[in-house]
Amino acid sequence: MLMRFYTEEDVRSFHQIQFNYIQVFETEYTLKIVLNRTEKRNAFTPTMATEIVYALAYAHYQDAVRCVVLAANGPVFCAGADLNAFHDASIDQRNEDLPHPRAEILLGDAFASLHKPCIAQVEGPVLAGGFLLICGCTFVLASEQATFSLPEVKRGIWPMQVMASLLSIIPARKILEMSVTGRVYAAKEALQMGLITQLVPTEEVQEEVNKLVVLICSNAPYAIKMGMQAFHNLSNVAESQQHHFLKNQLDLILQSEDAVEGTSAFKEKRAPVWKGK
């Protein structure tokens, strides 16, 4: 399946790219993307957003990548969009190494089309457009020091795109509360409202992320990819057709090599060897 921002051909030069605003680390089965604009609290520029999407596109097409981890250097996870850089191109350092995207870069859509588990490792404040990053992740593990806020109204604007990302995660009234008040929410409050999936002591965040990566990668990658794709497409299917649609998707998974291997491994009481197809 194609990601509309980049094709499989576009990401073949991934390992030759020198990134300006992010770091990437690929280990067995995992791609880690680290926000690295610490002097600006990891506020993203157009180029930084494009680099993030390009890395997600690589993970999308690379069968060996079963899981993505999104982390950040510095004390702030992400302060949102650098509005000055979006209005003044001279502030943004363009990356000429990147292939030109085939559609306008939209972070929310890019995460939605990844179709692989993505873990946000949040150890500091998340503000404004930074919600586009954590809302796009499957899991959000946050430290006790993390905070969350939508302060746009304090600057005369509104978190427009963030609303779309939040709608499937927290109640509509809570979205309006966060947007209208602009107040700061502690990590415990974020857990209660469902914005994060796990609250972890600060010193244990990395360990818990690693544990989750191992758990994810021990399961069938093809089934996960197909299941997440079906989950994201379900909202486009009429309610009367949803069970029929999902039955067809299950039939496709049952024909996969991983489904055959999983059944054989269960019968033989051994660990499965996944092929991702």
Kinemage of the C-alpha trace (Angstrom):
@kinemage 1
@onewidth
@group {chain A} dominant
@subgroup {mainchain}
@vectorlist {calphas} color= white
{ca met a 1} P 0.000 0.000 0.000
{ca leu a 2} L 1.320 3.463 -0.904
{ca met a 3} L 1.721 6.283 1.579
{ca arg a 4} L 0.567 9.350 -0.331
{ca phe a 5} L 3.456 11.545 0.779
{ca tyr a 6} L 6.267 9.278 -0.423
{ca thr a 7} L 6.575 6.155 -2.557
{ca glu a 8} L 8.671 3.104 -1.825
{ca glu a 9} L 11.145 4.340 -4.432
{ca asp a 10} L 11.468 7.668 -2.591
{ca val a 11} L 12.645 6.049 0.660
{ca arg a 12} L 15.355 3.874 -0.856
{ca ser a 13} L 17.877 6.630 -0.169
{ca phe a 14} L 16.827 6.836 3.493
{ca his a 15} L 20.203 5.824 4.922
{ca gln a 16} L 22.007 8.451 2.816
{ca ile a 17} L 19.926 11.332 4.194
{ca gln a 18} L 21.518 13.773 6.637
{ca phe a 19} L 18.649 15.034 8.788
{ca asn a 20} L 18.631 18.595 10.107
{ca tyr a 21} L 16.109 18.347 12.916
{ca ile a 22} L 15.669 14.686 13.849
{ca gln a 23} L 17.847 11.687 14.621
{ca val a 24} L 16.995 8.166 13.479
{ca phe a 25} L 18.234 4.884 14.888
{ca glu a 26} L 17.353 1.531 13.349
{ca thr a 27} L 17.810 -1.627 15.363
{ca glu a 28} L 16.340 -5.079 14.907
{ca tyr a 29} L 12.659 -4.602 14.066
{ca thr a 30} L 12.532 -1.007 15.394
{ca leu a 31} L 12.984 2.512 14.011
{ca lys a 32} L 13.504 5.216 16.626
{ca ile a 33} L 12.822 8.827 15.608
{ca val a 34} L 14.197 11.450 17.993
{ca leu a 35} L 13.122 15.108 17.784
{ca asn a 36} L 16.329 17.129 17.901
{ca arg a 37} L 15.627 20.856 17.798
{ca thr a 38} L 16.229 21.385 21.481
{ca glu a 39} L 17.141 25.078 21.214
{ca lys a 40} L 13.554 25.738 20.065
{ca arg a 41} L 11.898 23.232 22.427
{ca asn a 42} L 11.515 20.831 19.497
{ca ala a 43} L 8.970 23.111 17.824
{ca phe a 44} L 8.724 21.770 14.292
{ca thr a 45} L 9.399 23.720 11.120
{ca pro a 46} L 8.092 22.698 7.672
{ca thr a 47} L 11.385 20.878 7.047
{ca met a 48} L 11.297 19.127 10.419
{ca ala a 49} L 7.724 17.969 9.779
{ca thr a 50} L 8.811 16.670 6.367
{ca glu a 51} L 11.746 14.799 7.915
{ca ile a 52} L 9.395 13.134 10.412
{ca val a 53} L 7.001 12.096 7.629
{ca tyr a 54} L 9.870 10.785 5.499
{ca ala a 55} L 11.062 8.627 8.411
{ca leu a 56} L 7.514 7.336 8.929
{ca ala a 57} L 7.292 6.526 5.215
{ca tyr a 58} L 10.506 4.502 5.467
{ca ala a 59} L 9.081 2.559 8.425
{ca his a 60} L 5.826 2.041 6.514
{ca tyr a 61} L 7.534 0.410 3.532
{ca gln a 62} L 10.295 -1.465 5.380
{ca asp a 63} L 9.065 -4.948 6.281
{ca ala a 64} L 11.900 -5.377 8.789
{ca val a 65} L 10.541 -2.448 10.824
{ca arg a 66} L 7.795 -3.765 13.075
{ca cys a 67} L 7.613 -0.888 15.535
{ca val a 68} L 8.387 2.850 15.650
{ca val a 69} L 9.463 4.765 18.755
{ca leu a 70} L 9.093 8.554 18.825
{ca ala a 71} L 11.214 10.320 21.445
{ca ala a 72} L 12.776 13.738 21.964
{ca asn a 73} L 16.044 15.248 23.112
{ca gly a 74} L 15.954 18.045 25.668
{ca pro a 75} L 13.525 18.911 28.467
{ca val a 76} L 10.506 19.583 26.176
{ca phe a 77} L 8.997 16.822 24.058
{ca cys a 78} L 7.475 19.214 21.505
{ca ala a 79} L 6.258 22.806 21.698
{ca gly a 80} L 4.159 22.436 18.536
{ca ala a 81} L 4.663 24.220 15.243
{ca asp a 82} L 7.193 27.027 14.971
{ca leu a 83} L 4.753 29.541 13.504
{ca asn a 84} L 7.555 31.986 12.680
{ca ala a 85} L 9.228 29.349 10.499
{ca phe a 86} L 5.962 28.600 8.684
{ca his a 87} L 5.582 32.288 7.812
{ca asp a 88} L 9.255 33.132 7.218
{ca ala a 89} L 11.131 30.557 5.136
{ca ser a 90} L 14.485 32.081 6.104
{ca ile a 91} L 14.071 30.691 9.640
{ca asp a 92} L 13.738 27.140 8.357
{ca gln a 93} L 16.823 25.225 7.253
{ca arg a 94} L 15.681 23.321 4.180
{ca asn a 95} L 16.980 19.798 3.676
{ca glu a 96} L 17.968 19.458 0.042
{ca asp a 97} L 18.697 15.751 0.530
{ca leu a 98} L 15.020 14.932 1.030
{ca pro a 99} L 12.950 13.818 -1.969
{ca his a 100} L 10.140 16.267 -2.669
{ca pro a 101} L 6.902 15.048 -1.037
{ca arg a 102} L 4.098 14.097 -3.410
{ca ala a 103} L 1.407 15.758 -1.283
{ca glu a 104} L 1.168 18.536 1.278
{ca ile a 105} L 2.749 17.344 4.512
{ca leu a 106} L 0.105 16.695 7.191
{ca leu a 107} L 1.472 15.003 10.299
{ca gly a 108} L -1.882 13.592 11.393
{ca asp a 109} L -2.445 11.847 8.060
{ca ala a 110} L 1.124 10.546 7.965
{ca phe a 111} L 0.802 8.786 11.323
{ca ala a 112} L -2.609 7.391 10.335
{ca ser a 113} L -1.134 5.760 7.234
{ca leu a 114} L 1.839 4.150 9.036
{ca his a 115} L -0.184 1.007 9.916
{ca lys a 116} L 2.459 -0.153 12.384
{ca pro a 117} L 2.567 0.296 16.164
{ca cys a 118} L 4.182 3.569 17.184
{ca ile a 119} L 5.211 4.382 20.764
{ca ala a 120} L 5.572 7.960 21.988
{ca gln a 121} L 8.212 8.192 24.717
{ca val a 122} L 7.197 11.432 26.448
{ca glu a 123} L 9.460 12.804 29.158
{ca gly a 124} L 8.591 16.508 29.034
{ca pro a 125} L 5.865 18.988 28.099
{ca val a 126} L 3.723 18.531 24.980
{ca leu a 127} L 2.146 21.711 23.664
{ca ala a 128} L -0.106 22.743 20.772
{ca gly a 129} L 0.813 20.964 17.517
{ca gly a 130} L 2.899 18.486 19.497
{ca phe a 131} L -0.433 16.742 20.079
{ca leu a 132} L -0.392 15.756 16.391
{ca leu a 133} L 2.619 13.578 17.201
{ca ile a 134} L 1.354 11.855 20.331
{ca cys a 135} L -2.189 11.427 18.993
{ca gly a 136} L -0.738 9.691 15.946
{ca cys a 137} L 0.986 7.092 18.122
{ca thr a 138} L -0.584 3.802 19.159
{ca phe a 139} L 0.868 4.004 22.663
{ca val a 140} L 1.917 7.028 24.705
{ca leu a 141} L 4.188 6.273 27.658
{ca ala a 142} L 4.698 9.427 29.709
{ca ser a 143} L 6.841 10.251 32.705
{ca glu a 144} L 5.476 11.922 35.813
{ca gln a 145} L 7.164 15.147 34.665
{ca ala a 146} L 5.254 15.320 31.379
{ca thr a 147} L 2.554 17.967 30.973
{ca phe a 148} L 0.041 18.616 28.210
{ca ser a 149} L -1.526 21.870 27.027
{ca leu a 150} L -3.208 23.573 24.087
{ca pro a 151} L -2.238 27.231 24.662
{ca glu a 152} L -3.224 28.493 21.196
{ca val a 153} L -6.029 30.737 22.476
{ca lys a 154} L -3.471 32.635 24.537
{ca arg a 155} L -1.893 33.638 21.222
{ca gly a 156} L -5.119 34.468 19.399
{ca ile a 157} L -5.387 31.191 17.443
{ca trp a 158} L -7.060 27.780 17.816
{ca pro a 159} L -5.782 24.144 17.694
{ca met a 160} L -7.611 23.309 14.472
{ca gln a 161} L -5.790 20.197 13.188
{ca val a 162} L -5.280 18.932 16.730
{ca met a 163} L -9.069 18.680 17.153
{ca ala a 164} L -9.257 16.079 14.385
{ca ser a 165} L -6.495 14.023 16.000
{ca leu a 166} L -8.101 14.196 19.442
{ca leu a 167} L -11.666 13.303 18.409
{ca ser a 168} L -11.069 9.552 18.420
{ca ile a 169} L -9.115 9.659 21.706
{ca ile a 170} L -10.873 11.867 24.274
{ca pro a 171} L -14.467 13.166 24.713
{ca ala a 172} L -15.531 16.165 22.655
{ca arg a 173} L -16.248 18.251 25.769
{ca lys a 174} L -12.726 17.635 27.021
{ca ile a 175} L -11.302 18.781 23.685
{ca leu a 176} L -13.251 22.020 23.978
{ca glu a 177} L -12.206 22.451 27.604
{ca met a 178} L -8.536 22.084 26.702
{ca ser a 179} L -8.893 24.362 23.683
{ca val a 180} L -10.905 27.119 25.394
{ca thr a 181} L -8.984 27.292 28.673
{ca gly a 182} L -5.475 26.650 27.372
{ca arg a 183} L -4.542 25.304 30.794
{ca val a 184} L -1.776 22.843 31.602
{ca tyr a 185} L -2.727 19.245 32.427
{ca ala a 186} L -0.513 16.991 34.527
{ca ala a 187} L 0.388 13.511 33.305
{ca lys a 188} L -2.024 11.926 35.820
{ca glu a 189} L -4.911 13.951 34.348
{ca ala a 190} L -3.817 13.003 30.830
{ca leu a 191} L -3.949 9.324 31.816
{ca gln a 192} L -7.430 9.692 33.307
{ca met a 193} L -8.804 11.271 30.135
{ca gly a 194} L -7.137 8.663 27.881
{ca leu a 195} L -4.647 11.000 26.227
{ca ile a 196} L -1.743 8.806 27.332
{ca thr a 197} L -1.789 5.034 27.701
{ca gln a 198} L 0.697 4.560 30.530
{ca leu a 199} L 2.118 6.754 33.300
{ca val a 200} L 5.621 5.671 34.265
{ca pro a 201} L 8.077 6.832 36.951
{ca thr a 202} L 10.618 9.108 35.281
{ca glu a 203} L 13.554 6.764 35.837
{ca glu a 204} L 11.667 3.806 34.305
{ca val a 205} L 10.389 5.307 31.053
{ca gln a 206} L 13.108 3.884 28.801
{ca glu a 207} L 12.845 0.450 30.405
{ca glu a 208} L 9.073 0.341 29.956
{ca val a 209} L 9.333 1.466 26.330
{ca asn a 210} L 11.859 -1.300 25.677
{ca lys a 211} L 9.551 -3.872 27.270
{ca leu a 212} L 6.666 -2.772 25.069
{ca val a 213} L 8.844 -2.921 21.951
{ca val a 214} L 9.827 -6.508 22.768
{ca leu a 215} L 6.188 -7.482 23.358
{ca ile a 216} L 5.026 -5.919 20.084
{ca cys a 217} L 7.818 -7.472 18.049
{ca ser a 218} L 7.101 -10.948 19.448
{ca asn a 219} L 3.682 -10.918 17.768
{ca ala a 220} L 2.766 -11.469 14.113
{ca pro a 221} L 3.771 -8.352 12.119
{ca tyr a 222} L 1.549 -9.072 9.123
{ca ala a 223} L -1.548 -9.514 11.304
{ca ile a 224} L -0.737 -6.276 13.162
{ca lys a 225} L -0.271 -4.327 9.930
{ca met a 226} L -3.463 -5.660 8.365
{ca gly a 227} L -5.425 -5.214 11.597
{ca met a 228} L -4.324 -1.611 12.064
{ca gln a 229} L -5.070 -0.849 8.422
{ca ala a 230} L -8.571 -2.319 8.790
{ca phe a 231} L -9.101 -0.374 12.019
{ca his a 232} L -8.228 2.930 10.367
{ca asn a 233} L -10.375 2.171 7.302
{ca leu a 234} L -13.401 1.092 9.328
{ca ser a 235} L -14.716 4.636 9.716
{ca asn a 236} L -15.065 4.844 5.925
{ca val a 237} L -17.274 1.739 5.773
{ca ala a 238} L -21.044 1.971 6.237
{ca glu a 239} L -22.122 0.500 9.578
{ca ser a 240} L -24.253 -2.134 7.836
{ca gln a 241} L -21.176 -3.323 5.915
{ca gln a 242} L -18.570 -3.263 8.674
{ca his a 243} L -18.804 -6.909 9.708
{ca his a 244} L -18.665 -8.014 6.061
{ca phe a 245} L -15.632 -5.792 5.472
{ca leu a 246} L -13.835 -7.139 8.555
{ca lys a 247} L -14.644 -10.766 7.637
{ca asn a 248} L -12.964 -10.205 4.267
{ca gln a 249} L -9.928 -8.720 5.994
{ca leu a 250} L -9.718 -11.714 8.335
{ca asp a 251} L -9.886 -14.075 5.348
{ca leu a 252} L -6.837 -12.298 3.882
{ca ile a 253} L -4.900 -12.711 7.121
{ca leu a 254} L -5.825 -16.400 7.370
{ca gln a 255} L -4.196 -16.964 3.964
{ca ser a 256} L -0.901 -15.402 5.068
{ca glu a 257} L 2.316 -17.287 5.775
{ca asp a 258} L 2.354 -15.848 9.294
{ca ala a 259} L -1.096 -17.284 10.046
{ca val a 260} L 0.067 -20.740 8.918
{ca glu a 261} L 3.243 -20.381 10.972
{ca gly a 262} L 1.356 -19.174 14.035
{ca thr a 263} L -0.975 -22.165 13.963
{ca ser a 264} L 1.901 -24.607 13.442
{ca ala a 265} L 3.956 -23.072 16.249
{ca phe a 266} L 0.987 -23.287 18.636
{ca lys a 267} L 0.432 -26.963 17.833
{ca glu a 268} L 4.145 -27.745 18.119
{ca lys a 269} L 4.522 -25.726 21.344
{ca arg a 270} L 7.372 -23.594 20.014
{ca ala a 271} L 8.023 -19.908 19.395
{ca pro a 272} L 6.799 -18.778 15.937
{ca val a 273} L 9.221 -17.473 13.318
{ca trp a 274} L 7.422 -14.571 11.652
{ca lys a 275} L 8.055 -13.596 8.045
{ca gly a 276} L 5.766 -10.571 7.945
{ca lys a 277} L 3.740 -11.885 5.015
